[in-house]
Amino acid sequence: MEVGVFSSCTSSYSSWLEFLSCCWRWQLVRGYVRAALVYGRSSAPGLVGWGIPASCVLMAWSLFYLGQSFQSPLPWTLCPLLRNSSQFDPECARTTPTTYFWYRKVLKATDEIEIGGLPVVHLSVSLFVAWLIVCISMIKGLRSIGKMLYIPVLLPYIVLFCLLVRSLMLKGAEFGLKRLLAAQVPALYSMEVWRRTGNQLFLSMGSGFGGFTAISSYIPRSNNCIMDAFAVAFLNLMTSVTTTVFVFAIMGHLATVNTEKCYQKNAERVMNLVATGVLPPEVQFPESLYHHMSSIYSTWFSNLPEQVRSTVVPHMYNCNMDDQLKQVMEGPGVAIVAFTDIISVFSGFTFWAIIIFMFLVTMGLSTMIGILQGIITPLQDTFSSLRKHTKLLTVAVCALMFLGSLIFVRPSGSYYLNLMDDYWAPLPLFLILILENMTMAWVYGARRFLADLIIILGRPISPIYRWLWCFVSPFVLLVLFVSTLIHLYMKNITYWAWDSNISNEVIRNYPSWAKVLLLVIIIITILPIPAYFFYTLFNVANPFSKTLSRSTVVFKLETKGDSPKTSPRLHVRQSLKKINKMDK
């Protein structure tokens, strides 16, 4: 649990919507903004050049696809023709149109990460538009942001509900849901499964990102932050469950369609073999096969004599529906390609493409607003002179972010993004959360922290939270941190790459210099924490600051006549006796 979630009561309209926006990060698209880690005041500068720019690239991809969606047929549904020819591009013919469009038209991807190149023009334009939208939204101010977030936060829920209803109406959705409910007991004993689950849980909730703590400074303290935190966790759970049902319904439909296509291929093959005399006439398919493919095919195959069946099987494709589902679930290595595949399932796919990519853009916008606030607010708190130039600071930060993002729109940029997405983000996140939790529970004191919350909310709070903060949360976070560290050390770091020779995605190992780069980025990300610690320690050791270092922050109850807007929330008292009383 992040300290800012409870201590600052980040649960008014703005912060509550910020919490909801974090529920959406890569619930549908794996790791949509997992590459962005922005945390509190002392740590934010370490991520300015990496996490935020990488996140906005994902928003730029969605903007490009949104722009391409206003045409029919959609450009990723058909293979392009060769110049002055009626034949399709052979590279596209060897794969699917959606995969070809992603790697060749959108990314213009190279075959390896070592091959560089200048930034892709159309992606650079999309990236500039994305940062322009984010910058304008930030300049409008927090009050405007709070109202604006109703659209990017609530719209995805409406779209997801429509997609869920539509997916449940598809043929074969029931088969996918049955496989979803089939218990995979051995997976419960897999450490890798629990590691991935823990990563997704914390990344989807947005803990440790700093945006909550930044926005909490604008929130009146009278909000019931504990109740809202439970509501956010519940909504996050329901979002995950709803998304899972939607995905399995779609996968069940695709598996059913592929199975029927396999049946049809077998029927045509059997008819040809019967016509050539290779197979006996009694294996001929009934004419009603094409009207009720699934049921008639199974009945026909089971009614064949054993001897005839053994003759037919070597000439037929394996049309097992479970195998088809497995192939569909493996799918493309990039999730946005899977999205374009899903769009082609629906009738009126142009309309659905516009809706879905608009939903992804608004989802990315709400996330970017939250994490950018976690950069700008700490900078203004640290350097008070910047408070007079908020708009200029916002433009400067967004301009630097845009320049830092250009590395990710190069032909090999998606491979760098994958490096950060899969291997860089989790480790610093868990370390930050561990330090936050230990600072609150053991340095400041969980008992004192609980007393502060009781004063803020004006009612008693269960002491079980103190035990969770002191023991359960640190233990879980430490296990996840160690398992992530072991995973990075023991496993080869790989990425999905496009192989133009075979027109397919292949898994390649990152070169040794990429591993060194990953280590350097992780160190740079974590370095501000000990640096700020020694800086503070030096100030405390300074005789001039000893008097200030003996002060502590305690909460004071508001009187009825106090106004939340004008009355100070915190009162500094320099009596060590009162500190000792609170520790007892």
Stockholm file with secondary structure:
# STOCKHOLM 1.0

chainA/1-584         MEVGVFSSCTSSYSSWLEFLSCCWRWQLVRGYVRAALVYGRSSAPGLVGWGIPASCVLMAWSLFYLGQSFQSPLPWTLCPLLRNSSQFDPECARTTPTTYFWYRKVLKATDEIEIGGLPVVHLSVSLFVAWLIVCISMIKGLRSIGKMLYIPVLLPYIVLFCLLVRSLMLKGAEFGLKRLLAAQVPALYSMEVWRRTGNQLFLSMGSGFGGFTAISSYIPRSNNCIMDAFAVAFLNLMTSVTTTVFVFAIMGHLATVNTEKCYQKNAERVMNLVATGVLPPEVQFPESLYHHMSSIYSTWFSNLPEQVRSTVVPHMYNCNMDDQLKQVMEGPGVAIVAFTDIISVFSGFTFWAIIIFMFLVTMGLSTMIGILQGIITPLQDTFSSLRKHTKLLTVAVCALMFLGSLIFVRPSGSYYLNLMDDYWAPLPLFLILILENMTMAWVYGARRFLADLIIILGRPISPIYRWLWCFVSPFVLLVLFVSTLIHLYMKNITYWAWDSNISNEVIRNYPSWAKVLLLVIIIITILPIPAYFFYTLFNVANPFSKTLSRSTVVFKLETKGDSPKTSPRLHVRQSLKKINKMDK
#=GR chainA/1-584 SS CCHHHHHTTCCSHHHHHHHHHHHTTTTTTTTTTTTCCCCSTTTGGGGTTTHHHHHHHHHHHHHHHHHHTSSSSCTTSSCCBCTTSSSBCHHHHTSCHHHHIIIIIISCCCSSTTCCCCCCHHHHHHHHHHHHHHHHHHHTCHHHHHHHTHHHHHHHHHHHHHHHHHHHTSTTHHHHHHHHHSCCGGGGGCHHHHHHHHHHHHHHHTTTSSHHHHHHTTSCTTSCHHHHHHHHHHHHHHHHHHHHHHHHHHHHHHHHHHHHHHHHHHHHHHHHHHHTTSSCGGGCCCGGGGTSHHHHHHHHHHHSCHHHHHHHGGGSCCCCHHHHHHHHHHCCSSHHHHHHHHHTTSSSHHHHHHHHHHHHHHHHHHHHHHHHHHHHHHHHHHSGGGGGGHHHHHHHHHHHHHHHHGGGGSTTHHHHHHHIIIIISHHHHHHHHHHHHHIIIIIIIHHHHHHHHHHHHTSCCCTHHHHIIIIIHHHHHHHHHHHHHHHHHHSCCEEEEEETTTTEEEEEECCHHHHHHHHHHHHHHHTHHHHHHHHHHHHHHSGGGHHHHTCEEEECCCCTTCCTTTSCSEEEECCHHHHHHHHC
#=GC SS_cons         CCHHHHHTTCCSHHHHHHHHHHHTTTTTTTTTTTTCCCCSTTTGGGGTTTHHHHHHHHHHHHHHHHHHTSSSSCTTSSCCBCTTSSSBCHHHHTSCHHHHIIIIIISCCCSSTTCCCCCCHHHHHHHHHHHHHHHHHHHTCHHHHHHHTHHHHHHHHHHHHHHHHHHHTSTTHHHHHHHHHSCCGGGGGCHHHHHHHHHHHHHHHTTTSSHHHHHHTTSCTTSCHHHHHHHHHHHHHHHHHHHHHHHHHHHHHHHHHHHHHHHHHHHHHHHHHHHTTSSCGGGCCCGGGGTSHHHHHHHHHHHSCHHHHHHHGGGSCCCCHHHHHHHHHHCCSSHHHHHHHHHTTSSSHHHHHHHHHHHHHHHHHHHHHHHHHHHHHHHHHHSGGGGGGHHHHHHHHHHHHHHHHGGGGSTTHHHHHHHIIIIISHHHHHHHHHHHHHIIIIIIIHHHHHHHHHHHHTSCCCTHHHHIIIIIHHHHHHHHHHHHHHHHHHSCCEEEEEETTTTEEEEEECCHHHHHHHHHHHHHHHTHHHHHHHHHHHHHHSGGGHHHHTCEEEECCCCTTCCTTTSCSEEEECCHHHHHHHHC
//
